[in-house]
């Protein structure tokens, strides 16, 4: 079976990581898989990049700039929510690629920021191939937003959009999507049951099949390592209790840095014994000086691009904490748990599907810094911490391993190709 995976980036961002891992898992099962991306970041012959010349790179950059410029203008020249929405009003042309023409399955992932336009998705549909679209956020089921938050406008017409000054932009884009999506031979796949439930409410999903299949992870790579060795590698204290927190941009408000700050403050206020014993490691890009935010020692670690370094960093931690306010099925939790690191996070998105409350981690009430602080305390006080760690890893092996996820996708591909 010839499978083509489409994603804007090869490695940058959670969707790119998930799409690349799916490619690897399918290859391990003997499938013929090619990945087409705008931004190629490896030397793999199985990945086709569209920035193959200086002229093409400039053209692709113009696609990105033009989309953002239209959003900026419609939003009355405000940068607010500039990257919270996408229009897909312009993009690359792919249908002439032989790899798409010869494919048995075309598998879309995250295709925004000037990679594919809505019109190009329509053109791909006209190739007559079954399309699978794995949703890493809500954009395929909304007018223009990547996360609808409390808005239910996508249930009907997006007539009132909280993300732009002009609701006509969202309404018109939704109407265009509806016209095209109705004619697409597409099966939507969400990475979490939470997103599946939200997607099914969309007016764009009428008579569409929406399944839930999680992202895969290589549990042989993401595995426990010696904590002392890993801490020494990063120059982190061997004798301290270490909490790990981070993201591509750790200071992003959507990642809940304010709630993380409040939770750590509440933790040391209620349980002063942790103030000297506990330290915090934060990875990712940041516009803030993190030490100024927290009442405990902070080790600020730059954004890591090496997978092996990231595995070592997870293994420095006693707990991984996420205070993210918008999530689907976060790779960071999956990666940490695969390394045997218990996690705590808010009850949002797919997080409660990943963390079994008080079994392998802690699920705190949404936006409750107090409950998150209590969760950290309870996990650190767990009677059998080694069992907690093992249960975290077991959950990932059982639910998210390469073999288990690849099998589910191969079954789906087989069903779709047999219907042709």
N, C-alpha and C positions, 0 to 999 in steps of 0.2 A: 504494500500500500504506500503510495507516494503522498506525503503530508507536507504542506507548506505552512509554516508559522510566520505571522506578520506582527511586528511590534516596532514602535518608533525607535527605541534604543535596544542595543544588544545587552548591556550590562548595567546601565545607570537607572536606578529606581527599583522599587519593589516588583512592579509588573515585569520589567526586563529580566530580573533575577528569576522570577517564577516561570516565565516563558522559556528562558534558557535551560532551566532545570527540567522542564517538561520535555524539551528537545532531547536532553541527555537521557532521561528515563525511557523515552520511546526508542532511542538508538540502542539502549541496553537490551530492549526487548526485540531487537532485530528489524525495526521499522526503518523505512527510507524517509528521512526527515531533513528538510532544508528550512533555514530561517532567513527571512528577508527583512532587513531593518534599514532605516535611514542612516543611523549612526552605528557603524561597525566598530567594535573595540577589541577585536581579537584577530588572530591570523587563521582562524578555522575556515577550511574550504567549504564547509557545510553552512556557512553564513554569508549571505550576499548583502553587501552594503551599497547604498545608493549615493553616497558621497564619493564617487569614484574619480572625480576630477575637480579641479578648482572651480570651473564654471558650474558644474552640477552642485557643488557644495554651496556656492553663492546663491544659486536658484533655490535650493532647499531652505537656505536661511531666509530668503525673501518670502517664502511661503509662511514661515513661522512669524516673521515680522508683520506681514500683511494681516494675518489673523488677529494678532495682538493689537495692531493699530485700529482695526475696526471695532474691537471690544472697547478700547480706550476712548474712541470717539463717541460711541453709543453710550458710554458711561460718563459722558460730560467731562471728558479729559481728566478723569480720576483713575488712579492706580488701584483703587479698592477692588478687590476680587478679580484682579487682572488675570490671575492663574487659577481662579476657582471655577472658571467657565471656559468652554471651547466651542467654536462655531463649526469647525471642519468645512470652512468655505473655500479652502484651497489646499493643494497637496500634490504629492507625487503621482506619476502615471505608472501603473504596474502591469496592466493587463497584457502588454506586449511581451512580458518576460516569459520565456519558454517554460520556466519552472512552474509558473502558475497555470499555463495552458495545459501542461502535462499532468497536473496534480489530480489526485483522487479526492483529497480533502484540502480545503483552504481554511486555516485556523487563525482567526483574528484574535489579538490580545489588546494591548493599549495602543491606539493608533492616532493619538491626538498630537497637538503642537506642530501642525503642518505636514504630517506624514501622509494621511489619507483624508481626502475630502469626502463629503457625503455623496457627491456625484461619482467619485471613483469607487466607493463601496457599491453603488448601483451598477457600475461597469463590471466589477468583479462578479457580482451576482449574475450578470448576463453570460458569464462563461459557462454557466450551467452546472457548476460543481456544488456539492453540498458544502455549506459554510458552518463552521462552529465558531462561536464568539465567546471567549472567556472574558467575563467582566471583572476588572480589577477595581472598578469604582462604578458609580451610577450613570455615567454619561450615556451609555447606549439606551437607557430607559427614561432619560429626562430630555428637556429641551436643550439646555446648554450647560448645566452645572454638573460637576463631578461628584458632589455630595449634596443632596437636597436638604440635609439637616431636618429641621422641623417642617419644611414646606411640603405640601401635598399637591402642588400645582400640576405636577406631571401625571397625576391621576386622570386629568381631563384635558387641559389646554395650555397650561403655563401662562395664563393670561396676566397673572400678577407675579413678577419675579423679584425676589429679595436681593438678587445678586447684581442687578444692573439698574441704571436709572431709566432704561427703556424696556418695558415688558414686551414690546412688539418683537424684539430681537429673539427672546426665548420662545414666544408663541409661534413666530414664523419658522424658526428652526425646527420646532417640534412638529409643525404641520408638514414640513418638507421630509423630515425623518419618517413620519407616519406613512406618507405616500410611497416612499421607497421601501421601508421595512416590510410593508404588506406584501410586496412582490418578491422578497428575498427568501431563498430556500436556506434559512438559518436556524440553527439551534443555539440558544443562549445558555451559557454555563456560568453560574456564580461560584465564587470560591468559598462562600459561606451560606448557611441556611438563612441567616439574617438578611443578607442581600437578596437571596432568592425570594423571600417573602415580600420585601419592598419592591422588587422588580415586577412581581406578578400584579401589583396594583396599577402599573403604568398603562396608559392608553396605547402605548406603542407595542405592548405585548399581547394584544388581542389575537387569539388563535396561534400564539407562538409557544413553542416548547421551551421551558426554562428548567434546567437541571441544576443540581449543586454537586460539584466535585472539587475537593480542596487542591491547593497547590502541593507539589511534591518537594521533598528534600532528600539529599543523599545522607542517610544516617550513618554511613561508614565514614564520611568526611567529618560531618558535624557530630562529634563524639567526645566523651569525657577525656580530659588530659590532666596531667599533674598540675594542681593549682599553684603550688609554690614556684615551679619552673616558669609557668605562664606569667605570674606576677613579676618575677625577676626580669623577664623579657621586657616588660613595659615599665619597669622601675616603680612598681606599685608595692605598698607595704605588705609584707608576708603575714604579719600578726593581726591585722585589723579585719573587722567585718566589712565587706565591700559590696555596696549596691551599685549596679550598672544601669545606666540610662542613656538613651541616645536616639539619633535619627540622622538622615542625610543632612537636615538642618535642625539641630537640636533646639534652637531658640524659636522655632516656628510656633506661633500661638496654638495652632491646631494640634500640636504635639503635647500641649498641656503643661508647658514649663511652669506656669503660674501655680498649677495644682500640685506639681511635683515639689515646688518650693514650699508651698503651704503644708504639704504632707510631712516633709522632713522636719519642718519647724514644729509641727504638732507632735511628731514622734519624740523629739528630744525634750519638748516641754512636759509631756505626760510621762515619759520614761527617761529621766535624766541620765540613767546608767549607760544609754547608748551614745551620749554626746562625745565621749572620749574613745569609745570602742569602734564606732562606725565611721566609715568614710565613703565618699561617692566618686565614682568614675563616670564621666560624661564624654561620649564620643559624638563626632559630627561637626559640621560647620556651625558657627555661632557668631552672632553680632554682639553678644553679651559677654561680660566678664562673669563667668559662672560662680566664682568664689564669693563674689559680692552678694549673691542671692541666697546662699545656704549657710546654716549655722554649724556645719561640719566641714572638715577638710575636703576639698574638691580637686580631683585630678582631671584636667581637661585634655582630652585626646583628639587630635585632628581626625577628619573624615578618613576612613580606611578603605582602600580599594582592593587590597589583597584578601582573598577569601581565607587563606591560611592564617593571616594575621587576625582576621575577624573571629575565627574559631578559637584562637588563643585568647583573644580578649574576652569572649564569653566565659572561658574557663578560668578567668581571674576572679569571677564574681561568686558571691554567695547567693544573691538574688538578682534577677533582672526585673526592673520596674518600668512599666509604661503608664504614662498619664494621658495618652492620646485621646482626643475628643472625637476623632473620625477615623474609623478603621474598617477594613473588610476582613482579611485574614492575614494579620501582620507577620511578615517573614521573620522579624526580630524575635517574636515570641517562639515561633517554631524552631528557629535556630538555637535559641538559648535552651529550650526544653530538650532538644535533641542532644545537647551537650550535658544534659543532666542538671540544668540550672532551674530551680523553681521560679515561677513568675507571678507578679501581681499586676493587675490592671483594672480599668473601669469596665463596667457592664455595658459594652457598646460593640456593635458590629459582630464579628465572629469570635471575639475574645472569649465569651463564656462557652463557646463550642470547643475551644482549645484548652482552656484552663478548667479543670474539674475542681470546683471550689473546695478548699481545705483537703483535697486529695493530692494534687500536684502543684498547687498554687492558691492564689486568693483572688476572687472577683469582687471588687469593691463597687458600691453604689455609684452610679454615673455622676461625675463631677463632685463627689464627696471626698475631699482631701482628708477629712477626719477618718472615714472608713478605710481609705488607702493607707493612712498611717497605722491604723489598727491592724490591717492585713500584714504589713511589713513586720510589725511586732509579733503577731501570732506565728508567722512563718519562721522567724528567727528563733522563737521559743519552742518550736515543734519538738515533741518528745523524741522522735526518731528522724533526724534530718536526712540521714543517708537513705532512708526509705522514701522520703519525700522526693529526693533527687532521682531515685530509680524510677519512681512512678511518673515523673515528668518525662523521662526518656522513653519509657515504655509506651506512653500515650502517642508520641510521635512515630515510633516504630510501627505501631498498630494502625495508625490512621493516615500518615503522611509519607510513608516510605516511597521510594521510586517505583518499586514493583507494584504496590497496591494502587497508586494513582494512575500509573501507565496502563494497568489492566482495565481500569474503568473507562479511560479515554479510548482505548483500542476497541472495547466492546461498543462504544458509541459510534466510532468511525465505521465499524463493520456494519452496524444496523443502517447507517445512513447510505453507505455505498451499495448495499443490497437493495435499497428502495429505488435506486436509479433505473 
